[in-house]
Every structure is written in structure tokens, then in C-alpha cells.
Amino acid sequence: MRRKIKNIRSWFLPLLVIAAVNLLSYFFHAGIDLTAEKRFTLAPSTKAMVASLAEPLSLTVYLEGDIPAGFKRLANAAEEMGSSFRSISNGKFQVVFERPGEGLGDTARAILFDSLQRMGINPTNVKAQEKQGEQREETLVFPGAVLTGSNGAIGIDFLEGQSNLNGLESLNNAEALMEYKLAKAMMLLTRDTIPLVGYLTGNGQPLDLGVYDLVEKVLRKDHRFRILPIDSVAYIPDEFAALVIAKPTRPFNAAQKLKIDQYIMHGGKLLWAVDNLYASMDSLQRSSGSFVAFDMGLELDEQLFKYGVRINRDLLQDLECDKVPSVIGSIGDKPQIELLPWPYAPLLRNTGDHPISKNLDFVLSSFPQTIDTVAAPGIRKQVILGSSSYSRTLQTPALVEWRSIKTEEDLTQFNKKNKAVAVLLEGKFRSALANRISSADLQQLAVEYKRPFLSVAPSDNSMIVISDADILTNAVSQQDGPMAMGMNSYTRQQFANRDFISNCLFYLTGGASIMEARSKTFRLRLLDKEQLENNKLFWQLLNILLPIAIILAFYFIYGFLRKRKYAKRG
């Protein structure tokens, strides 16, 4: 009996230890990150936010079931990050994996899918192909999650902003951006106040369907929003966390520039999206195939120069560009239309290392100008969007034609690299109107504004200047109405314009503290598919036969040693 109890104890103790280890691993996540990119190391700002959670949050990840290998890796990354969050939050952060629609009827499943899409989680129809020549299998995948708390729920699309990259690169970037997207959703869900963002009008800024996506999908989505006619106020109130100046077409007068200047001096953030030249596809389509781009005359040059940038009077062309339909001939009386590269629509990219645009898909532009940074004491400048290594500039007056590239010799002129189109400025800005206002006017301003005129900002501030206002406008289809920002109206291909503008405003309105999570870079270390296919049989046999060989070798060695041992005893 004692021997039996002893045997039970000998088995029970290891089981108890294993159970205790599993229980501790559930609540406490620990490990050593040996990866070169520090894939599993959270940013300090993310750790601090998760550790300070005041309420429980639940993350439902819709990457469960039979999904392709690339998405399984994304699911594993979500599980690993969720475990880290749960450990740091002392159990206030929970992760659940679900297969969307499993166990639901057709109607309930349709309602769920529609709800996920309304929350911004767009399904991806994945075609899996194991081997060349084999039939592809299609799988509907919702590559996202929903973060739920007492203040509501926020949808997270892991593939948002990655639609134009190849599959492996998209999934790799999605994994790199996962921490940032979770941290951003957490910040939006738990914040005490929602920042107010204003859309400044009074100088021809559009208020039509061309800015529908900007207003509804960006400005209203994560902020309180208000249209602000600049001439309706004596000064711009401090309650605006940021202002958007989008595509003005009429010059700014002295009073308007003073209001903007002092708003900046008193800590207001600004997103400028300005076209210095009048150039548009509408002008080209209305003309006989060409037009001359001309100066808008906005009267903003001196003010922007004082802040640290100059928008040039030129047109940027890039060989890495979008495509537009063009008539290449006709058969009978029917024109033959083909999509051809359009160098006046450069696909802009992150040319530096700033988190606003890092790991982001291309941003579509239309007739952009270039930006030069100029000397401005105490101002830090960072290019966040620029051209490729195969670009050129045309000085004004510039003749815009359908046939922008006429000969092969023209291609050799595309030798300029990384021309700036969007620049982030940070620091203590100096007033563009300092030493230009009389003392009498200063006294009057102090009475009218109920605050002093500032020639230098007392603390660091930030603004973003974009030299192509079309980046934040959208096309309007006669059939479908307003389209998404950055969508080609002909091919329906969507670029990352919305994500870029959203990142800009999030950075300006308080999200800079967690933006460091966007700085992660995950390198793709791909296998050679041809060699893998050619050596497939070898590796399969190796995986099958090698373990068997090891077991047999152990059996014979063990038998040989045992035989020798007992032979010596005998």
C-alpha cells in the first residue's frame, strides 16, 4: 500500500509542477527577445499605457480556423502580443479568437459581416495555391480585430494601408504595425477628452463631395469636428487642437494670416495641404490635350518661409506613378483605350524614417510641387513623403500634355531622387509678422484678442506642410458617389492617402507619444521557391528517415552497451 501511495506521489508532484507553471505562464508573460528587429519587445510608451489601464479591455481577433499560412503567422503575432498585454495589465487585457460567422445562420452571418465592415474591417478573398498548375482555393478572411471597453468598440484592420503591396510584404508590414494599431485603438477607447479639429474655410477651400472621405472617414471618425470660417472669428480659439487648411484657391489677406500665425504661436497645430499652381485633370480633359499650369497667388510664401519651408513653383514627375486611360488608336469608329503610366501622378513614399509614414503603402498624388526646407532657428524638419529615385521637376510656366514622355531621351532626365512633398516641422516657431506690426496695432490686438501678441512660441509646436492638396480629396463617381481618398477612379485601386492623413492628424492631436511603435521594421527572409520545389523530396525524406535512423542508432548502441555490461558480469 505504501509503495502504491509512493508511486502516486511520484506521479502527482510533476503534474502539480506542470500545472503551476502553466497557470503562472497565463498571468505572467516573460521571455528573451533574440530577434534582430526586436519583434517581441514592446515600445516603452505602449508598456506604460497598458500598465496604466483603469478598466478591462477585450480584444476579439477574427483569425481562427482554416486560414492560409501567412494569416496564421499574423494570428500568432496577435496571440503573442495579447499575452504580453495581459501580463503587463495585470489581467485587465483579454484576447479571444473567433472564426467569424461560425455557428450562425445565413442572416446572422450576413449581419455580422456587415457590422465588421462598418467598423472598418474589410474581408480579404485569399486564393491559396500549393503548386503551380494546381487549382486555387478561395478563402474569405477578416484580417482584423475588435477592441471592446466600457466606452464602446473600435475595429482594427491589420491590413489597412497595405492593399497595393504584394501578399508577403503586406502581411509582414501588418505584423510590424500591429502593436501601433492596438495601442492607437486603446488610446482612442480610453481617452478622457476627444480633441476638436477644425476645417478652415474662407479662401476657396472645397466643401463639396470632393472632401467627403476626408470629413467623414478621418475628421469625424476619431475627433470632434467643426467647420471654421476664418472671417467669422476675431481669432482662432484655443479649443481647436488642430486645423486643416485644404486646397485654398483664393489669396489670404493680412488679417487672415495674422489669425493663423497667432494660433500657431499659442500652441495650435496645423495641417497645410496647399497647391501653389493651378493644374488638374479637369483642365486637361476640357482642353485639346494640353494646358499651362499657372500660379495660384495664395500669398502664403513668406509666412511658410518663416516657419521653415518653401513650396516651389514647379511640377513633379515620377516614373513610379499611377495609370490613367488614354486613347491609343481606333478600330473603325471605336476608340481603343489603354491604361498608361501618368508621371504627373507620382506614387509617393516614406523617404525618411518617421513613424507617420513608415510601413505605409504608396500615397497617390496629382500634379504635386516640391518642397525645400529653409533655415529657421530652432525648427526641426523631417521629410515624411517624397518621390522615388526616378523623378524630375518642370519649372513654370509648365506646359502639361497627355504625351508627357515623347522620346526615350526624356527618360534620362528622370534622375532626381526623393524630392520632398510633405514635411513635418517641429520646434518653437517664430511669428511671420514679428516686427511688422506697430505698437498701436499691438495694443488693439491685445484688446480684441484678449491675449498678447506673441513673436515667438513659448513651447515646442508642430505642423505638417503638404504641397499637393489632391492627396486629401476624393473622386466622385456618377454611379457610386464619393469614392475613397486616394482611389483611382478608373481602376478602383486604393492607395494609402486616408491612412497617411489620419496618421498626420493623430500625430498632431496627441498621438505622437505612441507613434514610436510604428518605427518597427521586420525584414523578410524568403526562401528560394525554385530550390525549395526542386529539393522538396530530399527534405521530406530527411524529415521522415532521420528520426527513424536516430531511434535505430540509439536502439543498437543501447543494446550493444547493455550486452557488454552483462557479458562482463558473467
C-alpha positions as CSV (number, residue, x, y, z in Angstrom):
1,M,0.0,0.0,0.0
2,R,2.8,2.3,1.0
3,R,4.6,1.5,-2.3
4,K,1.4,2.4,-4.2
5,I,1.0,5.7,-2.4
6,K,4.7,6.5,-3.1
7,N,4.1,5.8,-6.8
8,I,1.1,8.1,-6.8
9,R,3.1,10.9,-5.1
10,S,5.9,10.4,-7.6
11,W,3.5,11.0,-10.5
12,F,1.4,13.7,-8.7
13,L,4.3,16.0,-7.9
14,P,5.5,16.5,-11.5
15,L,1.9,17.1,-12.7
16,L,1.4,19.7,-10.0
17,V,4.6,21.5,-11.0
18,I,3.5,21.4,-14.7
19,A,0.0,22.8,-13.8
20,A,1.6,25.6,-11.7
21,V,3.9,26.6,-14.5
22,N,1.0,26.7,-17.0
23,L,-1.0,28.8,-14.6
24,L,1.8,31.3,-14.0
25,S,2.5,31.5,-17.7
26,Y,-1.1,32.5,-18.3
27,F,-0.8,35.5,-16.0
28,F,2.9,36.3,-16.4
29,H,4.4,36.6,-19.8
30,A,8.2,36.5,-19.9
31,G,10.9,35.7,-22.4
32,I,14.0,36.8,-24.0
33,D,13.7,38.5,-27.4
34,L,16.7,37.3,-29.5
35,T,15.4,38.6,-32.9
36,A,17.4,41.2,-34.7
37,E,14.4,43.5,-35.1
38,K,13.2,43.0,-31.5
39,R,9.9,41.7,-32.8
40,F,8.6,40.8,-29.4
41,T,9.8,43.8,-27.5
42,L,7.1,46.4,-26.8
43,A,7.8,50.1,-27.1
44,P,8.1,51.9,-23.7
45,S,5.1,54.1,-24.4
46,T,3.0,51.0,-25.2
47,K,4.1,49.3,-22.0
48,A,3.2,52.4,-19.9
49,M,-0.2,52.7,-21.4
50,V,-1.1,49.1,-21.0
51,A,0.2,49.0,-17.4
52,S,-2.0,52.0,-16.5
53,L,-5.3,50.6,-17.8
54,A,-8.0,51.6,-15.5
55,E,-10.7,49.4,-17.0
56,P,-10.8,45.9,-18.6
57,L,-10.5,45.7,-22.3
58,S,-11.2,42.7,-24.5
59,L,-9.7,42.0,-28.0
60,T,-11.6,39.7,-30.3
61,V,-9.4,38.5,-33.2
62,Y,-11.1,37.1,-36.3
63,L,-8.2,34.9,-37.4
64,E,-9.3,31.5,-36.3
65,G,-9.9,28.3,-38.2
66,D,-8.6,27.1,-41.5
67,I,-6.7,30.1,-42.9
68,P,-3.7,30.4,-45.1
69,A,-0.2,30.2,-43.5
70,G,0.5,33.9,-43.9
71,F,-2.6,34.8,-41.9
72,K,-1.8,32.1,-39.3
73,R,1.5,33.9,-38.7
74,L,-0.5,37.1,-38.2
75,A,-2.7,35.3,-35.8
76,N,0.3,34.0,-33.8
77,A,1.6,37.6,-33.6
78,A,-1.7,38.8,-32.3
79,E,-1.7,35.9,-29.7
80,E,1.8,36.7,-28.6
81,M,1.1,40.4,-28.3
82,G,-2.1,39.8,-26.5
83,S,-0.3,37.6,-23.9
84,S,2.3,40.4,-23.4
85,F,-0.5,43.0,-22.9
86,R,-2.4,40.7,-20.5
87,S,0.7,40.2,-18.4
88,I,1.6,43.9,-18.2
89,S,-2.0,44.9,-17.5
90,N,-2.4,42.5,-14.6
91,G,-5.1,40.6,-16.3
92,K,-7.2,43.7,-17.5
93,F,-6.5,42.9,-21.1
94,Q,-8.0,39.8,-22.6
95,V,-7.8,38.2,-26.0
96,V,-10.4,35.9,-27.7
97,F,-10.0,34.3,-31.1
98,E,-13.2,33.7,-33.2
99,R,-14.0,32.4,-36.6
100,P,-16.4,35.0,-38.0
101,G,-19.8,33.6,-38.6
102,E,-19.2,30.1,-37.2
103,G,-22.4,28.5,-35.9
104,L,-24.6,31.3,-37.3
105,G,-27.3,31.2,-39.8
106,D,-27.1,32.9,-43.2
107,T,-28.9,36.1,-42.0
108,A,-27.0,36.4,-38.7
109,R,-23.7,35.8,-40.6
110,A,-24.5,38.5,-43.1
111,I,-25.3,40.9,-40.3
112,L,-22.0,40.1,-38.6
113,F,-20.0,40.6,-41.8
114,D,-21.8,43.9,-42.5
115,S,-21.1,45.0,-38.9
116,L,-17.4,44.2,-39.2
117,Q,-17.1,46.1,-42.5
118,R,-18.9,49.1,-40.9
119,M,-16.2,49.0,-38.2
120,G,-13.5,49.2,-40.9
121,I,-12.5,45.5,-41.0
122,N,-12.6,44.7,-44.7
123,P,-12.7,41.0,-45.8
124,T,-9.9,39.6,-48.0
125,N,-10.6,36.9,-50.5
126,V,-7.5,34.8,-50.4
127,K,-6.6,32.4,-53.2
128,A,-4.3,29.6,-52.0
129,Q,-2.2,27.7,-54.5
130,E,0.1,25.0,-53.2
131,K,1.9,24.2,-56.5
132,Q,2.0,25.7,-60.0
133,G,-0.8,24.3,-62.1
134,E,-3.0,23.2,-59.2
135,Q,-6.5,24.7,-58.7
136,R,-6.7,27.6,-56.4
137,E,-8.9,27.5,-53.3
138,E,-10.6,30.7,-52.2
139,T,-11.0,31.6,-48.5
140,L,-12.7,34.7,-47.1
141,V,-10.6,36.1,-44.3
142,F,-11.3,39.0,-42.0
143,P,-7.8,40.2,-41.1
144,G,-8.7,42.3,-38.1
145,A,-10.0,42.5,-34.6
146,V,-12.4,44.4,-32.4
147,L,-11.3,46.1,-29.2
148,T,-14.1,46.5,-26.7
149,G,-14.3,48.5,-23.5
150,S,-16.9,50.4,-21.4
151,N,-16.8,53.3,-23.9
152,G,-17.7,51.2,-26.9
153,A,-15.8,49.2,-29.5
154,I,-13.2,50.0,-32.2
155,G,-12.5,47.9,-35.3
156,I,-8.8,47.3,-36.2
157,D,-8.0,46.3,-39.8
158,F,-4.5,44.7,-39.7
159,L,-4.1,45.1,-43.5
160,E,-5.3,48.7,-43.7
161,G,-3.0,50.8,-45.8
162,Q,-1.3,47.7,-47.4
163,S,-3.5,46.9,-50.3
164,N,-1.1,47.7,-53.1
165,L,1.9,45.7,-51.8
166,N,2.5,42.0,-52.6
167,G,1.0,39.5,-50.2
168,L,4.1,38.6,-48.2
169,E,5.1,42.3,-47.9
170,S,1.6,43.3,-46.8
171,L,1.4,40.6,-44.1
172,N,4.9,41.5,-42.9
173,N,4.1,45.2,-42.6
174,A,0.8,44.3,-40.9
175,E,2.7,42.3,-38.3
176,A,5.2,45.2,-37.8
177,L,2.3,47.7,-37.4
178,M,0.1,45.5,-35.1
179,E,1.5,47.0,-31.9
180,Y,0.8,50.5,-33.0
181,K,-2.7,49.8,-34.2
182,L,-3.6,48.1,-30.9
183,A,-2.0,50.9,-28.9
184,K,-3.9,53.6,-31.0
185,A,-7.2,51.8,-30.6
186,M,-6.6,51.5,-26.9
187,M,-5.7,55.2,-26.6
188,L,-8.9,56.2,-28.6
189,L,-11.1,54.0,-26.4
190,T,-9.7,55.1,-23.0
191,R,-9.0,58.8,-23.5
192,D,-10.8,61.3,-21.3
193,T,-11.3,64.0,-23.9
194,I,-11.7,63.9,-27.7
195,P,-9.7,66.6,-29.5
196,L,-11.5,69.2,-31.6
197,V,-10.3,69.5,-35.2
198,G,-11.3,72.4,-37.4
199,Y,-11.7,72.7,-41.2
200,L,-10.7,76.2,-42.1
201,T,-12.7,77.9,-44.8
202,G,-12.9,81.4,-46.4
203,N,-10.3,81.1,-49.1
204,G,-12.0,78.8,-51.6
205,Q,-11.5,75.5,-49.6
206,P,-13.8,72.9,-51.0
207,L,-17.0,72.0,-49.1
208,D,-18.4,69.6,-51.6
209,L,-18.4,65.8,-52.2
210,G,-14.7,66.0,-53.1
211,V,-13.8,66.1,-49.4
212,Y,-16.5,63.7,-48.2
213,D,-14.0,61.0,-47.4
214,L,-11.7,63.4,-45.5
215,V,-14.6,64.7,-43.4
216,E,-16.5,61.5,-42.7
217,K,-13.7,58.9,-42.6
218,V,-10.9,60.9,-41.0
219,L,-12.0,64.1,-39.3
220,R,-15.3,62.9,-37.8
221,K,-14.0,59.3,-37.1
222,D,-11.5,60.0,-34.3
223,H,-12.2,63.6,-33.4
224,R,-14.8,66.2,-32.7
225,F,-15.2,68.2,-35.9
226,R,-16.2,71.7,-36.8
227,I,-16.1,73.9,-39.9
228,L,-14.4,77.2,-39.1
229,P,-15.0,80.2,-41.4
230,I,-11.8,82.3,-40.8
231,D,-13.6,85.6,-41.3
232,S,-16.3,84.7,-38.7
233,V,-14.0,85.0,-35.7
234,A,-11.7,87.7,-34.3
235,Y,-9.1,85.0,-33.5
236,I,-8.9,81.2,-33.8
237,P,-10.0,79.8,-30.4
238,D,-7.5,77.6,-28.4
239,E,-10.2,74.9,-28.1
240,F,-9.1,73.7,-31.6
241,A,-6.4,71.1,-31.1
242,A,-5.6,71.2,-34.8
243,L,-6.7,73.0,-38.0
244,V,-6.8,71.6,-41.6
245,I,-6.2,74.1,-44.4
246,A,-7.1,72.1,-47.5
247,K,-6.8,73.2,-51.1
248,P,-7.3,77.0,-50.8
249,T,-7.8,78.8,-54.2
250,R,-8.0,82.4,-53.1
251,P,-5.3,84.6,-51.6
252,F,-5.0,85.1,-47.8
253,N,-5.2,88.7,-46.7
254,A,-3.2,90.2,-43.8
255,A,-6.0,89.7,-41.2
256,Q,-6.4,86.0,-42.0
257,K,-2.6,85.4,-42.0
258,L,-2.4,87.1,-38.6
259,K,-5.1,84.8,-37.1
260,I,-3.3,81.7,-38.4
261,D,0.1,83.0,-37.2
262,Q,-1.1,83.7,-33.7
263,Y,-3.0,80.4,-33.5
264,I,0.3,78.7,-34.2
265,M,2.2,80.9,-31.7
266,H,-0.3,80.0,-28.9
267,G,0.2,76.2,-29.5
268,G,-2.3,75.4,-32.3
269,K,-1.3,72.6,-34.7
270,L,-1.8,72.9,-38.4
271,L,-2.0,70.6,-41.4
272,W,-1.4,72.5,-44.6
273,A,-2.4,71.0,-47.9
274,V,-1.6,73.7,-50.5
275,D,-1.3,73.8,-54.3
276,N,0.8,76.7,-55.4
277,L,-0.1,76.0,-59.1
278,Y,-3.4,75.6,-60.8
279,A,-3.1,72.2,-62.5
280,S,-5.8,69.5,-62.7
281,M,-7.0,66.6,-64.8
282,D,-10.3,68.5,-65.4
283,S,-8.3,71.2,-67.1
284,L,-6.6,68.7,-69.3
285,Q,-9.8,66.9,-70.2
286,R,-11.6,70.2,-71.0
287,S,-8.7,71.4,-73.2
288,S,-7.4,70.0,-76.5
289,G,-4.9,67.8,-74.7
290,S,-2.7,70.4,-73.1
291,F,-2.7,73.4,-70.7
292,V,-0.3,75.7,-69.0
293,A,0.0,75.4,-65.2
294,F,-0.2,78.8,-63.5
295,D,0.4,80.4,-60.1
296,M,-2.5,80.4,-57.6
297,G,-1.2,83.6,-55.9
298,L,-2.2,82.4,-52.4
299,E,0.2,84.9,-50.7
300,L,1.5,82.3,-48.3
301,D,5.1,82.1,-49.4
302,E,6.6,84.5,-46.9
303,Q,4.7,83.0,-43.9
304,L,5.6,79.4,-44.7
305,F,9.2,80.5,-45.4
306,K,9.4,81.9,-41.9
307,Y,8.2,78.6,-40.4
308,G,10.9,76.7,-42.3
309,V,9.6,75.6,-45.8
310,R,9.2,76.8,-49.3
311,I,6.7,75.3,-51.8
312,N,8.3,75.6,-55.2
313,R,6.7,76.7,-58.5
314,D,7.3,73.5,-60.3
315,L,5.6,70.3,-61.2
316,L,6.9,66.9,-60.0
317,Q,7.0,64.0,-62.4
318,D,7.9,60.4,-61.4
319,L,8.3,57.2,-63.4
320,E,6.9,55.4,-60.4
321,C,3.3,56.6,-60.9
322,D,-0.3,55.8,-61.3
323,K,-2.1,54.9,-64.6
324,V,-4.8,56.8,-66.5
325,P,-6.9,55.8,-69.5
326,S,-5.5,57.1,-72.8
327,V,-6.7,56.6,-76.4
328,I,-4.0,54.8,-78.3
329,G,-5.9,54.3,-81.6
330,S,-9.2,53.2,-83.0
331,I,-10.9,50.3,-84.7
332,G,-13.5,51.7,-87.1
333,D,-15.3,54.4,-85.2
334,K,-14.5,52.9,-81.7
335,P,-11.5,54.4,-79.8
336,Q,-9.1,51.9,-78.3
337,I,-8.3,52.9,-74.7
338,E,-5.4,51.6,-72.6
339,L,-4.2,52.4,-69.1
340,L,-0.8,54.1,-69.4
341,P,1.6,55.5,-66.8
342,W,0.9,59.1,-65.9
343,P,4.1,60.8,-64.5
344,Y,2.1,63.7,-63.1
345,A,0.5,61.3,-60.6
346,P,3.6,60.1,-58.6
347,L,3.2,57.3,-56.1
348,L,4.8,58.9,-53.0
349,R,6.6,57.0,-50.3
350,N,8.3,57.3,-46.9
351,T,11.8,58.7,-47.8
352,G,13.0,59.0,-44.2
353,D,12.3,57.1,-41.1
354,H,9.5,59.0,-39.5
355,P,6.7,56.8,-38.0
356,I,3.9,58.9,-39.6
357,S,4.6,57.3,-43.0
358,K,6.8,54.3,-42.1
359,N,5.5,50.9,-43.2
360,L,2.8,52.6,-45.2
361,D,1.7,51.8,-48.7
362,F,2.1,54.3,-51.6
363,V,0.3,57.6,-51.4
364,L,-1.3,58.8,-54.6
365,S,-0.7,62.4,-55.7
366,S,-1.8,64.6,-58.6
367,F,0.3,67.4,-60.0
368,P,2.4,67.9,-56.8
369,Q,5.0,70.5,-56.3
370,T,8.3,70.0,-54.5
371,I,9.2,71.5,-51.1
372,D,12.5,72.9,-50.0
373,T,13.4,73.2,-46.3
374,V,14.9,76.6,-45.4
375,A,16.8,77.9,-42.4
376,A,14.5,78.6,-39.4
377,P,16.1,78.9,-35.9
378,G,15.1,76.2,-33.6
379,I,12.9,74.3,-36.1
380,R,13.5,70.6,-36.9
381,K,12.5,69.4,-40.3
382,Q,11.6,65.9,-41.4
383,V,10.5,64.8,-44.8
384,I,7.7,62.3,-44.4
385,L,6.6,61.9,-48.1
386,G,8.7,62.1,-51.2
387,S,9.3,60.9,-54.7
388,S,11.2,57.8,-55.9
389,S,14.7,57.8,-57.3
390,Y,13.4,58.3,-60.8
391,S,11.8,61.7,-60.8
392,R,12.2,65.2,-62.3
393,T,10.8,68.7,-62.0
394,L,9.3,71.0,-64.6
395,Q,9.7,74.7,-63.9
396,T,6.8,77.1,-64.5
397,P,5.3,78.2,-66.7
398,A,4.9,74.5,-67.5
399,L,3.1,73.0,-70.4
400,V,1.1,69.9,-69.4
401,E,0.4,67.5,-72.2
402,W,-1.0,64.0,-72.4
403,R,2.2,62.9,-74.1
404,S,4.5,64.0,-71.2
405,I,7.2,61.5,-72.3
406,K,7.7,61.8,-76.0
407,T,11.1,60.1,-76.6
408,E,13.5,57.7,-74.8
409,E,15.8,60.6,-74.2
410,D,13.2,62.1,-71.9
411,L,13.6,59.1,-69.6
412,T,17.2,60.0,-68.9
413,Q,16.0,63.3,-67.3
414,F,14.3,61.4,-64.5
415,N,17.4,61.5,-62.4
416,K,16.3,63.3,-59.3
417,K,15.8,61.4,-56.0
418,N,13.5,61.7,-53.1
419,K,12.0,65.1,-53.8
420,A,10.0,66.3,-50.8
421,V,6.2,66.6,-51.0
422,A,5.3,66.5,-47.3
423,V,7.4,67.9,-44.4
424,L,6.9,67.8,-40.6
425,L,8.1,70.9,-38.8
426,E,8.7,70.9,-35.0
427,G,10.1,73.4,-32.6
428,K,9.5,76.9,-31.2
429,F,8.1,78.8,-34.2
430,R,8.8,82.5,-34.8
431,S,5.9,84.7,-35.9
432,A,5.9,85.6,-39.6
433,L,4.6,89.1,-38.6
434,A,7.1,89.9,-35.8
435,N,8.5,93.5,-36.1
436,R,5.9,94.3,-38.7
437,I,3.1,95.5,-36.5
438,S,3.0,98.9,-34.9
439,S,2.7,99.3,-31.1
440,A,-0.8,100.9,-31.6
441,D,-1.9,97.9,-33.6
442,L,-0.4,95.6,-31.0
443,Q,-2.5,97.3,-28.2
444,Q,-5.6,97.0,-30.4
445,L,-4.9,93.3,-31.0
446,A,-4.4,92.7,-27.3
447,V,-7.9,94.2,-26.6
448,E,-9.5,92.4,-29.5
449,Y,-7.9,89.0,-29.0
450,K,-7.9,89.2,-25.2
451,R,-4.4,87.8,-25.2
452,P,-0.9,89.2,-26.1
453,F,0.7,89.1,-29.5
454,L,3.5,86.5,-29.4
455,S,6.6,86.9,-31.6
456,V,8.0,83.5,-30.5
457,A,6.0,80.4,-29.4
458,P,6.7,79.8,-25.7
459,S,6.9,76.0,-26.2
460,D,7.5,73.4,-28.9
461,N,4.8,73.1,-31.5
462,S,4.4,71.1,-34.8
463,M,2.8,71.5,-38.2
464,I,2.8,69.4,-41.4
465,V,3.0,71.0,-44.9
466,I,1.9,69.1,-47.9
467,S,2.5,70.5,-51.4
468,D,-0.3,68.6,-53.1
469,A,-3.9,69.2,-51.8
470,D,-5.3,66.5,-54.0
471,I,-3.8,63.9,-51.6
472,L,-6.7,64.6,-49.3
473,T,-9.5,64.9,-51.8
474,N,-11.5,62.1,-53.4
475,A,-13.0,61.4,-56.8
476,V,-16.8,61.3,-57.2
477,S,-18.4,58.6,-59.3
478,Q,-21.7,59.2,-61.1
479,Q,-22.7,55.6,-60.2
480,D,-21.3,55.3,-56.6
481,G,-21.0,58.9,-55.4
482,P,-17.9,59.9,-53.4
483,M,-15.1,57.4,-53.6
484,A,-12.3,56.8,-51.1
485,M,-9.4,59.2,-50.7
486,G,-6.5,58.0,-52.9
487,M,-8.6,55.7,-55.1
488,N,-8.1,55.6,-58.9
489,S,-11.5,56.2,-60.4
490,Y,-10.7,54.1,-63.4
491,T,-9.0,51.0,-61.8
492,R,-10.7,51.3,-58.4
493,Q,-7.2,50.7,-56.9
494,Q,-7.0,52.4,-53.4
495,F,-3.8,53.8,-52.1
496,A,-2.9,54.8,-48.5
497,N,-3.9,58.5,-48.7
498,R,-6.6,58.1,-46.0
499,D,-4.1,56.3,-43.6
500,F,-1.5,58.9,-44.2
501,I,-3.8,61.9,-43.4
502,S,-5.2,60.0,-40.4
503,N,-1.6,59.4,-39.1
504,C,-0.8,63.1,-39.6
505,L,-3.8,64.3,-37.6
506,F,-3.3,61.6,-34.9
507,Y,0.3,62.7,-34.5
508,L,-0.7,66.4,-34.3
509,T,-3.5,65.8,-31.8
510,G,-1.7,63.9,-29.1
511,G,-0.7,60.6,-30.7
512,A,3.0,61.4,-31.0
513,S,3.7,59.6,-27.7
514,I,2.8,56.2,-29.1
515,M,4.0,56.7,-32.7
516,E,7.3,55.1,-31.8
517,A,5.5,51.7,-32.2
518,R,5.2,52.5,-35.9
519,S,9.0,52.6,-36.2
520,K,9.4,48.8,-36.2
521,T,10.9,47.2,-39.3
522,F,10.5,43.5,-39.9
523,R,12.8,42.1,-42.6
524,L,11.5,39.4,-45.0
525,R,13.9,36.5,-45.2
526,L,12.4,34.5,-48.0
527,L,13.3,31.0,-49.2
528,D,14.2,30.4,-52.9
529,K,10.9,28.9,-54.2
530,E,12.6,27.2,-57.1
531,Q,15.2,25.5,-55.0
532,L,12.5,24.6,-52.4
533,E,10.4,22.9,-55.1
534,N,13.4,21.1,-56.6
535,N,14.7,19.8,-53.2
536,K,11.3,19.1,-51.8
537,L,11.7,15.3,-51.9
538,F,15.1,15.4,-50.2
539,W,13.9,17.4,-47.3
540,Q,10.7,15.3,-46.9
541,L,12.8,12.1,-46.8
542,L,15.2,13.7,-44.4
543,N,12.4,14.6,-42.0
544,I,11.0,11.1,-42.2
545,L,14.1,8.9,-42.3
546,L,16.4,10.9,-40.0
547,P,14.3,10.5,-36.8
548,I,13.9,6.8,-37.6
549,A,17.7,6.5,-38.1
550,I,18.4,8.2,-34.8
551,I,16.0,5.9,-32.9
552,L,17.5,2.8,-34.6
553,A,21.0,4.0,-33.8
554,F,20.1,4.6,-30.2
555,Y,18.5,1.1,-30.0
556,F,21.6,-0.7,-31.4
557,I,24.0,1.3,-29.3
558,Y,22.0,0.8,-26.1
559,G,21.7,-2.9,-26.9
560,F,25.4,-3.2,-27.6
561,L,26.3,-1.4,-24.3
562,R,23.8,-3.5,-22.3
563,K,25.1,-6.7,-23.8
564,R,28.7,-5.8,-22.9
565,K,27.7,-4.8,-19.4
566,Y,26.1,-8.2,-18.7
567,A,28.8,-10.1,-20.5
568,K,31.4,-8.7,-18.1
569,R,29.3,-9.7,-15.1
570,G,29.0,-13.2,-16.4
